Amino acid sequence: MTGWPVPVQTAQTRGRAWQEQLTTASKAHAVMVCSIMFTMPSAFTTIEMLPEPNDPRVILRSLPATRVAVLRFSGLARRSEVEAKDAELLDAVRFHHFQPIGPVTLAQYNPPWTPWFMCRNEVMVALSPG
């Protein structure tokens, strides 16, 4: 599990500023290939309501609702720390008799200039609907 820090951006939409959750996920053996997921406010009920990206390399797509298990932690999201939190999350999921599906992903919520002790991070994994 590898994640790269990504700055949080603020967008003005319908007269109200909102901060986007940035979630990063990467593929094993890929160099700097990552997906960034934005969790949009509930006011946006369809993907068509979202602002058009300024960059043509950005592709918007809607994902189905998914039940996830989450483990929050603070500090820097160093590889060793993230790997330890991944294992802790998966142990807790299995202990409670849930079935994880897919990879564990890392969510980082703060811009790069945030002091390390104030950084909020989460690791999350999708759960089987059964």
BAKOL-981327 format. One record per residue: residue number from 1; x, y, z of N, C-alpha, C in turn; residue in three letters. Coordinates in steps of 0.02 Angstrom, whole numbers. Each point is the difference from the previous one (the first is absolute). Last residue first. Layout:
N
i,n_east,n_north,n_up,ca_east,ca_north,ca_up,c_east,c_north,c_up,aa
NUM,X,Y,Z,X,Y,Z,X,Y,Z,ala
...
***
This chain:
130
i,n_east,n_north,n_up,ca_east,ca_north,ca_up,c_east,c_north,c_up,aa
130,-1120,-459,108,-32,-54,38,15,6,71,gly
129,94,144,-172,-68,19,21,-33,-54,44,pro
128,268,53,-7,-48,-40,-37,-70,16,25,ser
127,190,186,23,-23,-62,31,-50,-35,-45,leu
126,223,189,-22,-70,-17,-15,-16,-68,31,ala
125,186,172,98,-7,-58,-44,-75,-13,-9,val
124,198,201,98,-68,-28,-8,0,-58,-48,met
123,152,195,163,5,-57,-46,-70,-30,-2,val
122,86,262,66,-40,-60,10,21,-53,-49,glu
121,82,259,123,3,-51,-52,-48,-57,17,asn
120,89,270,72,-51,-51,8,3,-47,-60,arg
119,176,189,132,-23,-34,-61,-50,-56,17,cys
118,132,148,151,-69,18,-12,-29,-36,-61,met
117,230,-16,74,-41,-25,56,-73,18,-8,phe
116,166,75,-160,-7,-73,-1,-47,-25,54,trp
115,-31,244,-107,49,-31,45,-16,-75,7,pro
114,-67,128,-225,-28,-14,67,54,-32,44,thr
113,18,59,-239,30,45,50,-29,-11,70,trp
112,-75,-120,-203,68,-19,20,31,44,54,pro
111,-269,-39,-8,49,25,-48,71,-13,26,pro
110,-206,-164,72,31,64,13,48,22,-55,asn
109,-129,-216,31,-47,56,1,32,69,3,tyr
108,25,-280,-82,36,53,33,-40,64,-8,gln
107,-24,-288,-27,-31,66,-7,40,50,40,ala
106,37,-263,-114,21,51,47,-36,65,-16,leu
105,-57,-280,-42,19,64,-28,15,49,56,thr
104,-15,-285,-56,-6,53,50,24,64,-33,val
103,-103,-196,-157,59,22,37,-18,50,55,pro
102,-179,-192,-81,41,52,-30,57,21,45,gly
101,-190,-105,130,6,-11,-72,41,58,-29,ile
100,-60,-132,258,26,56,-40,2,-19,-74,pro
99,-160,-91,205,43,-23,-54,24,61,-40,gln
98,-82,-47,272,-16,31,-64,50,-26,-51,phe
97,-11,-47,248,-31,-45,-48,-27,34,-62,his
96,138,85,191,-72,13,4,-39,-38,-53,his
95,235,-18,6,-20,-15,69,-75,8,8,phe
94,102,67,-204,-9,-73,5,-22,-21,70,arg
93,46,227,-34,-55,-19,-45,-13,-75,7,val
92,187,89,112,-63,20,33,-60,-22,-42,ala
91,215,-34,-92,-9,-43,59,-67,15,35,asp
90,65,140,-178,-21,-66,-24,-10,-49,57,leu
89,84,214,55,-68,5,-26,-25,-69,-23,leu
88,225,18,67,-44,9,58,-74,2,-22,glu
87,166,-5,-168,-5,-65,34,-46,4,60,ala
86,44,201,-114,-35,-47,-45,-11,-66,36,asp
85,135,156,108,-72,16,7,-42,-44,-45,lys
84,234,-19,-18,-21,-23,66,-75,12,11,ala
83,96,86,-197,-2,-73,-3,-22,-30,67,glu
82,34,232,-9,-59,-19,-39,-6,-76,-4,val
81,192,89,102,-59,14,41,-63,-23,-36,glu
80,203,-14,-118,-1,-49,55,-61,9,44,ser
79,35,158,-177,-14,-67,-25,-6,-51,57,arg
78,-57,251,60,59,-34,-27,-18,-72,-18,arg
77,-131,220,65,-20,-64,-28,61,-33,-33,ala
76,-23,182,217,21,-10,-69,-19,-70,-24,leu
75,-152,96,194,71,2,-13,15,-8,-74,gly
74,-217,-110,134,28,66,-11,74,-5,-13,ser
73,-234,-167,-39,62,11,37,27,69,-17,phe
72,-231,-187,-31,28,67,-2,66,1,39,arg
71,-157,-191,-136,42,10,59,34,67,-7,leu
70,-226,-146,-115,48,54,1,38,1,66,val
69,-175,-150,-185,26,4,68,57,50,-2,ala
68,-225,-18,-171,72,-5,13,14,0,75,val
67,-202,-24,-213,11,-3,72,74,-11,12,arg
66,-121,120,-219,37,-57,26,7,6,75,thr
65,-128,105,-245,6,4,73,32,-65,25,ala
64,60,66,-249,-58,-20,39,13,8,75,pro
63,113,162,-184,10,-66,28,-61,-20,40,leu
62,66,181,-215,-37,-14,61,14,-71,22,ser
61,158,181,-143,-44,-58,-5,-31,-12,67,arg
60,171,181,-156,-47,-9,54,-41,-63,-12,leu
59,254,92,-80,-61,-34,-20,-44,-9,62,ile
58,229,149,-96,-42,-18,57,-65,-29,-26,val
57,166,91,-144,23,-65,25,-42,-24,59,arg
56,-30,216,-108,-30,-55,-37,23,-69,22,pro
55,-27,232,147,53,-40,-31,-32,-59,-36,asp
54,-131,151,127,38,44,-45,52,-39,-40,asn
53,-243,-99,101,72,9,14,33,46,-52,pro
52,-262,18,70,43,-33,-48,73,12,19,glu
51,-201,-6,186,34,45,-48,44,-41,-47,pro
50,-219,-117,103,67,21,20,30,47,-51,leu
49,-213,-117,-19,-5,62,38,69,27,20,met
48,-37,-212,-112,-10,55,-46,-3,67,35,glu
47,7,-210,116,67,21,-23,-5,60,-48,ile
46,-189,-34,189,23,-35,-60,68,27,-21,thr
45,-103,79,197,-34,-65,-3,18,-39,-62,thr
44,95,203,167,10,-24,-68,-30,-70,-5,phe
43,-2,104,206,-40,44,-43,7,-20,-73,ala
42,125,-101,183,-63,-32,-19,-45,44,-43,ser
41,273,19,-4,-55,14,46,-65,-30,-26,pro
40,230,-118,-73,-36,62,-11,-56,10,51,met
39,247,-125,-24,-66,-14,28,-38,65,-2,thr
38,211,-91,-152,-29,56,36,-68,-22,26,phe
37,243,-126,-88,-73,-1,7,-22,59,42,met
36,220,-91,-158,-21,47,51,-76,0,0,ile
35,214,-172,-84,-67,25,-10,-16,47,57,ser
34,247,-79,-120,-46,-1,56,-68,27,-22,cys
33,273,-64,-69,-67,-8,-27,-47,-2,59,val
32,252,12,-2,-40,61,4,-67,-6,-37,met
31,130,-206,-38,37,59,20,-46,61,-5,val
30,-43,-276,46,-13,56,-45,37,61,27,ala
29,-15,-220,109,48,1,-54,-13,56,-51,his
28,-205,-48,150,66,-28,13,42,2,-64,ala
27,-193,180,38,7,-69,-21,71,-23,13,lys
26,-155,196,133,48,-13,-53,3,-74,-14,ser
25,-155,217,120,11,-72,-4,49,-12,-57,ala
24,-122,212,165,48,-24,-49,6,-75,3,thr
23,-175,219,66,18,-69,14,48,-23,-54,thr
22,-115,236,112,42,-28,-52,21,-70,22,leu
21,-207,188,49,40,-54,28,41,-29,-57,gln
20,-92,256,9,-6,-66,-28,43,-49,39,glu
19,-135,237,63,66,-30,-5,-8,-72,-22,gln
18,-151,238,-38,3,-66,31,69,-28,-12,trp
17,-166,243,-15,64,-33,-8,-3,-68,33,ala
16,-199,155,-117,23,-30,62,66,-37,-12,arg
15,-149,107,-167,9,49,53,28,-28,64,gly
14,-31,-134,-200,-65,24,24,8,45,61,arg
13,220,-91,-41,-55,-28,-37,-65,22,33,thr
12,286,23,5,-60,39,11,-55,-30,-42,gln
11,233,-119,107,-38,20,-59,-62,40,21,ala
10,263,-91,91,-66,25,18,-35,24,-63,thr
9,204,-194,58,-20,61,-33,-70,20,24,gln
8,230,-156,81,-73,7,2,-17,67,-32,val
7,225,-154,-54,-29,59,34,-75,-1,-4,pro
6,157,-220,13,-32,41,-51,-31,60,34,val
5,188,-221,40,-37,57,27,-28,42,-57,pro
4,36,-263,-28,39,61,-6,-41,57,27,trp
3,11,-285,41,-39,60,-15,46,60,-5,gly
2,-11,-294,8,40,61,-5,-47,57,-14,thr
1,14,-280,68,-43,59,0,44,61,0,met
***
